[in-house]
Amino acid sequence: MLQSIRDRSRSWGAKIIVGAVVVTMALFGVESLVGLFGGGGDEIAKVNGEPITRQQLEVDVQRAIRSGQVAPEQERALRAQMLDQLITDRLLTQYADEGGLHLSEEQLDQIIVTLPEFQDQEGRFDSELFRNRLASAGYTPVSFRDELRVDMKRQQLQQGLAFSDFTLPSEQERLAALQRQTRSFRYATLSADQVDVEVTQAEMEAYYATNAENYRRPEQVRLAYVIIDRQEMAEAVEVEESALREAWQERTADADRRIAHIMVTVDGERSRDDAEAELEAVRRRLDEGESFTDLAAEVSDDPVSAEQGGDLGVISRGFFGDSFDEVAFRLDEGEVSGIVETDNGLHLLTVTGLERQPFEAVRDDLRRELALSRVSSEFNQRVQRLIDESFAADDLQSVADDIGLELEVSDWVSRDGGDGVLSEPGVMSEAFSPDVLEEGFNSEVIELDNDRRLVVRVAEHREATTLPLEEVRDQVEASVAANLRREALMALGAERLAALRDGDDQDLEWQRVEEASRQETRGLSRAVIDAVFRLPAPEGDTPVYGRAADGDRVVLLALERVEEGELDAQVEQFVGSMAERLRAQAAIQGLLDDLRDKADIQR
């Protein structure tokens, strides 16, 4: 939902009209004074001293999943990405606050009441719809206003940066001309096997001395750890077919359904007992095999539906009142109800269709949900034992043995993180905390997400150091050899280029490319195409020669012809808008890079 609001944010400024009807805070009712983000929670990062808690991260992750943006199985991979986004948002918010950007309560009210998401069919703000939509997205009105205020300030900041830069018409015309330009050229490749290099000890020592920082090993630890994973526990649980069917019935109990009825009215000519007896007779005829459709056409006092075999169409709960719903939403497809009484008369109901997912389509989800619910109690008990025992234990192996967990030991990892669970937010900060690293204690129980709990212990520790040359000899030799080959190839390319410019064709195997555009690569690398378009246009029939470094090879170029290309109004418009967009993106990215460089970010 918030993403949808962000998408519309550029037009909001025009909607905030002085003197418009303003909805006061009373509109939102008396909510808890503490929003979703007001509570505590383990700190997993700090941005210029402001904490980001595990609770904040978890709320954002769950909202992404709940909104359908991310599949549940991608939940674990999502966390690092969401933490980066939280850090970026915090940096922008801090900068906006320092710049004095502000939205009044009246502006927020006006934004909210003009959003289509919160309006009824007549385009009026509906407070009940507002609350329901927020609840489904995991917000309270207070927390939504708080996040909307912050989000709008960030939008103000980014839009201000984007609109502060512009492109002149003459610049756009020149860009369009360059964009549609085509070039015809030849190219020949010089590869690494055309040069021989030898690496000497002196060259390795000199390179190592200059680049010693590249061979510095950071402070590292090997971690012993245990993990309790509710989903793994659930995978071992057998769920009966009957339980799956029952869960499916419960899940689809309120599914919209197509209903048909046979109605008999009660009036001056027919008493209630008479009407009931008439429907009982209809029930007996149904039991004897007559069709509901035919009997509705013959008996029902509802002339409109009777012509359709009693069909009332697809209904949701609430269409016909509680007594009707109570029966209609208890029936399975094809089942006929007992007598139902409403203000209109007496009815027999049947369900002719159910708008629900087939059992097989949701079978796996149901099995996972039921299995998770069955292991929840055991999971909580094991987590509590892990909390109690890991706190007091002098090792982690005994804890693993007592609880029935497998003790894992990692490879060497640094503060930047390891693989798998060791890459999750907050794990390395706990592993390198004074209690764990220096005192040798087990860590506190780390809550990775709703289903996993982790405890780590330092098995081995080594300080940061610069690795000696002998230990990294192969890496150094490979780097030196690559540099020497590159230099030799560039020298060979320069030699061949000079000969070409002097008129010597060098007996090269040329490949020809006709009328290539900037967008095309024609099987070549982007580096080669960019180099071709950087060459000056040739004068007369004499090619312009150049070269391009392309990985471990050098490509010689002979530019023969430059053409302007055809005018295209759509392309011209696209280039102009793209230029504006790139300038705006560059301005925003430049700000973000600067904020990150200057910020104190701990995680």
Secondary structure, DSSP 8 states (H G I E B T S, - for coil): -HHHHHHTGGGHHHH--TTS----GGGG----SS-TTSS---EEEEETTEEEEHHHHHHHHHHHHHTTSS-GGGHHHHHHHHHHHHHHHHHHHHHHHHTT----HHHHHHHHHT-GGGB-TTS-B-HHHHHHHHHHHT--HHHHHHHHHHHHHHHHHHHHHHHT----HHHHHHHHHHHH-EEEEEEEEEEGGG------HHHHHHHHHHTGGGGEE--EEEEEEEEEEHHHHHHT----HHHHHHHHHHHTTT--EEEEEEEE--SSSS-HHHHHHHHHHHHHHHHTT--HHHHHHHH-S-HHHHTTTTEEEEE-TTSS-HHHHHHHTT--BT-B---EEETTEEEEEEEEEE-S--HHHHHHHHHHHHHHHHHHHHHHHHHHHHHHHHHH-S-SHHHHHHHT---EEEEEEETTB-SGGGGSTTHHHHHTSIIIIIS------EEEETTEEEEEEEEEEE--EE--GGGGHHHHHHHHHHHHHHHHHHHHHHHHHHHHHTT--TT---EEEEEEETT--TTS-HHHHHHHHHS----TT--EEEEEEETTEEEEEEEEEEE-----HHHHHHHHHHHHHHHHHHHHHHHHHHHHHHS-EE-
